[in-house]
Amino acid sequence: MLRFLTAGESHGKGLVTIIDNFPAGVKIDGDFIDGKLALRQSGYGRGARQKIETDKIEFLSGVRGGYTTGSPISFFLKNKDYENWKERMDNYKPFSEETKIHVPRPGHADFAGSLKYALDDIRNVLERSSARETASRVAVGAMCQALLKNFGIEFASAVIGIGGMGEINAPNRRRQLKTSENTKKAGDHVFKSNNLDLFDEIISANIHNSELRLPFPGLEKKIRLLIDEAKKQGDTVGGVFEVQVKNVPVGLGSYIQWDEKLDGHIAMSCMSIQAIKSVEIGAGVISSSIKGSDYQDSIFYNKAAGRYFRKTNNAGGIEGGMSNGEVIAVRCAMKPLPTLMKPYLNTVNLKTKKDEKAFPERSDICAVPAASIVGEAAVAYSIALFFLKKFGGDSLTEIKRNYDGYIRQISGAA
Ligand SMILES: Cc1cc2nc3c(=O)[nH]c(=O)nc-3n(C[C@H](O)[C@H](O)[C@H](O)COP(=O)(O)O)c2cc1C
């Protein structure tokens, strides 16, 4: 089974990642991976740290001559900032009391982490719980995308809203990706067709040209001002992003066991990203207030093309825990980042038990654009895992054979 593990601290020497059971024969383009890593470091509202780091993947094993070999893949992502932290990250030298942190920052892993692991220096928690770890996940996701590209599966992501601005606030927020064949009124919940297609050429160019990764440029200025204002106030903002995946074959995942469900795994992959507080598939939360007759995506058959299709996609491409051949659409909400530059938050010194204010530490004001890249990678890992469960083999050649046979089987059934 495809799996990966990461290790490394935010200010340590770097991140080490091992990917196990990645098939042989997949072409690996270092520039593609580095491009994704650069996107994770970019975006309006990021802090000074990103100016120090320029992540470049360094393979230690499993990739040779531009192709995966089938052996475990390991890679290193160097923390350039380590040079400034050598003293405080020393492996052996004991740390003086003055350098230790005893004041947990609300919203971080600090409090529960230091109690759970009986650590008398919160730095041990914050170094590992930091979102620096997401660099590893982005590189793993890029590798998964390289594998899935061989089967025409493509990924896109965009920021939908920040700090309450954007589509998330629209009263007619929809989840119908295409015009509904069902024109019946359903009170306030009739959705205007939005046709949000992140693969559309113009939308794709907009996302590419936007420092906020917005699909529509209209709000760019306003949101920048919102972020600038938050910075002035020493505050932070969150937001919502969307990931879409197209050309996923029907039948990844299964209904037969709870932990075989594709939507369940995607939810875990995305929810485990630092600061993500909700994951929606398709219409998501909004589906709770739509009538069944409006929500379900009717099934049609195009004789000429010899394929089934839907006119709507409220299910976000997954029914019964399985991909249904439509675009998989996942939305995630990111909370406002917990480190604030002004002492707004009350906390307690774990040593003295006295009230204190949370300490500011170099931090981002908004990391939603970066999180959208992490989300894309997280979804790519889930899709690759389930793709390999279905078509798995030791090499790309073997997987292609399995895939082609299955596609013949399901088109024969049509
Ligand atoms: C790409 C990315 C960058 C982040 N940058 C920061 C940051 O600069 N400051 C901060 O306080 N939190 C940041 N976070 C969020 C924290 O890491 C996260 O809130 C914290 O680890 C607690 O986890 P939880 O919010 O999932 O409970 C970032 C998250 C992501 C995904």
The ligand as a MOL file (V3000), in Angstrom:
LIG
                    3D

  0  0  0     0  0            999 V3000
M  V30 BEGIN CTAB
M  V30 COUNTS 31 33 0 0 0
M  V30 BEGIN ATOM
M  V30 1 C 0.7010 26.6860 4.8030 0
M  V30 2 C 0.4240 26.9980 6.2390 0
M  V30 3 C 1.1160 28.0200 6.8670 0
M  V30 4 C 0.8730 28.3320 8.2000 0
M  V30 5 N 1.5490 29.3640 8.7740 0
M  V30 6 C 1.2540 29.7090 10.0470 0
M  V30 7 C 1.8750 30.8430 10.6520 0
M  V30 8 O 2.7240 31.5060 10.0620 0
M  V30 9 N 1.5090 31.1740 11.9080 0
M  V30 10 C 0.5820 30.4570 12.6100 0
M  V30 11 O 0.2860 30.8080 13.7360 0
M  V30 12 N -0.0090 29.3670 12.0850 0
M  V30 13 C 0.3040 28.9780 10.8260 0
M  V30 14 N -0.3210 27.8910 10.2790 0
M  V30 15 C -1.3100 27.1550 11.0870 0
M  V30 16 C -0.7410 26.4080 12.2670 0
M  V30 17 O 0.3540 25.5880 11.8800 0
M  V30 18 C -1.8370 25.5700 12.9290 0
M  V30 19 O -2.9360 26.3900 13.2090 0
M  V30 20 C -1.3540 24.9520 14.2270 0
M  V30 21 O -0.3200 24.0310 13.9180 0
M  V30 22 C -2.4500 24.2380 15.0200 0
M  V30 23 O -3.0830 23.2660 14.2720 0
M  V30 24 P -4.6570 23.2650 14.0470 0
M  V30 25 O -5.0090 24.6620 13.6800 0
M  V30 26 O -4.8830 22.3110 12.9070 0
M  V30 27 O -5.2950 22.8350 15.3110 0
M  V30 28 C -0.0810 27.5690 8.9320 0
M  V30 29 C -0.7670 26.5250 8.3010 0
M  V30 30 C -0.5320 26.2460 6.9630 0
M  V30 31 C -1.2770 25.1240 6.2920 0
M  V30 END ATOM
M  V30 BEGIN BOND
M  V30 1 1 1 2
M  V30 2 1 2 3
M  V30 3 2 2 30
M  V30 4 2 3 4
M  V30 5 1 4 5
M  V30 6 1 4 28
M  V30 7 2 5 6
M  V30 8 1 6 7
M  V30 9 1 6 13
M  V30 10 2 7 8
M  V30 11 1 7 9
M  V30 12 1 9 10
M  V30 13 2 10 11
M  V30 14 1 10 12
M  V30 15 2 12 13
M  V30 16 1 13 14
M  V30 17 1 14 15
M  V30 18 1 14 28
M  V30 19 1 15 16
M  V30 20 1 16 17
M  V30 21 1 16 18
M  V30 22 1 18 19
M  V30 23 1 18 20
M  V30 24 1 20 21
M  V30 25 1 20 22
M  V30 26 1 22 23
M  V30 27 1 23 24
M  V30 28 2 24 25
M  V30 29 1 24 26
M  V30 30 1 24 27
M  V30 31 2 28 29
M  V30 32 1 29 30
M  V30 33 1 30 31
M  V30 END BOND
M  V30 END CTAB
M  END
